[in-house]
Amino acid sequence: MWKLIVSALAVLVVLGAPAVSAQQTGPGLVAVAANGNTASSTVSAQAGRSLFFLFFDSKGTLVESVANPNKDSANAGIPSVDFVASKGAKVLVAEGFGGRIVEVMKDKGVRPVEFKGSAKDAAKKALGQ
């Protein structure tokens, strides 16, 4: 009888435990503002106006390429930061950042990294590789 009760409690504990996502356990994704949709694309001068965001995992592997839905917005920087943060990015790479977007990034828990070159090399720099 005790085994049955212990087993039932174990199931309840497991079912009641909150789910842990990869974003909570790992360092998060690196988003690179890019001029193209491949890892060899160049890093965009501005994050908000970039054509694409390339998302790299913690090993530096390109896992997703997404057209920037905010590139033509009036104030593209802030919605772009919101977008990459919603995808789980903890780092955003572009050639440069203005002071206002850096403050928004800080509030969202996204670290800015400035880099000029290929997206793949940018991801490696952001990851410390």
N, C-alpha and C positions, 0 to 999 in steps of 0.2 A: 504494500500500500504506500509506504514512504517513497519508494522509487517512482511510483506514478505521480505523486504530489510534487516531488523534486523535478521530474521531467516536465510536468505542466508549468511549473514556475519558471523553469529555464526557457521554455517556449515563449511565455509571456514577457520575460525580460528581453529576449531577442526581438520580438515583434514590437515592443514598446521603445526600443532604442532608436535614437534618431539616426537617419542615414548619414553617412559621411561621404562627401563627394571627393573627387580627385582634387578639386580646387582647394578643399579644406586641408588635405593631407600633404599636397605637394607645393612647390614654389609658385605654381600658377603658370600661365602661358606668357610668352613674350610676343607682343604685337609689334610688327614692323610696318610703318607707313611706307608704301612702295609705289613705284611708277608702273609696275606690271604685276602679273599674278603668279610668278615663279620665284623660287629661291635665288635665282641669279639676277633678278630685277634690282634696279638701283633704289636706294632709300630716297624717299620723297623729301623735298625741302621743307614741307609743312605737313603736319599730321592731319589737320582738318581738311585740307584740300587734296590729300593723296588720292590716287585712283583706286588703290587697293589697301587692305590690311591683310598681312600675312601672319598667321599664328603658328608659332614654334613651341614645341614641348620642351621640357627641362633637359632633354638630350640634344636639342638643337635641330630636331627633325620638323620639317614643315608638315603641319597637320591640317591646315585649312587656309584657303585663300578666299577672301570675301571682297566684293566691290564695295567701296566706301559709299554707304547710303546717304551720307551728309555732305559730300564734296561740293555740291552746288547750293548748300544752305547759306543764308546770310551770315550767320555766325557759326561756321562749320566746326570750329575747334572744340567747343564744349559738348555738342551732341556726339562728336566723334569719340571723345574721351568716355562719355557715357556708354557708347556702343562697345568699345573695346573692354571696358570694365565689366559690362554685362556678359561678355563672352568668357570672362575669367582671367583676363590679362592682368598681370601684376607689374609689367614693364611695357612702356611704349617707346619705340625708337623712331626718330626722325632726324633730319639734318640739324634742325634747330627748333626752339620753343620760345614763345613769348611768356612774359611774366604772369599774365592772367591764366593761361592754360596750365602752367605749372602749378598754380594754386589749386585749380580745379582737380588736377591729377592727384595732388597731395590729399585733398579731401576724399577722393575715391580710392585711395590706397594704391595708386599707380605711380611707379617711379619713371621719370623721364631719362632717356639715354640719347645723347646726341652722337650721330655717326654718319659718315659719308662713305659710301661704297655699296657693296651688294647686300641684299637682305640677309642672306645666309651668314655672311661675316658679321653683320650687325647683331644677329641673334647670338652668335658665339661670344661677341664682346659683352652683350647684356648678361649672358650666363656665366661670364668669367672663364670662358674656355680658350 
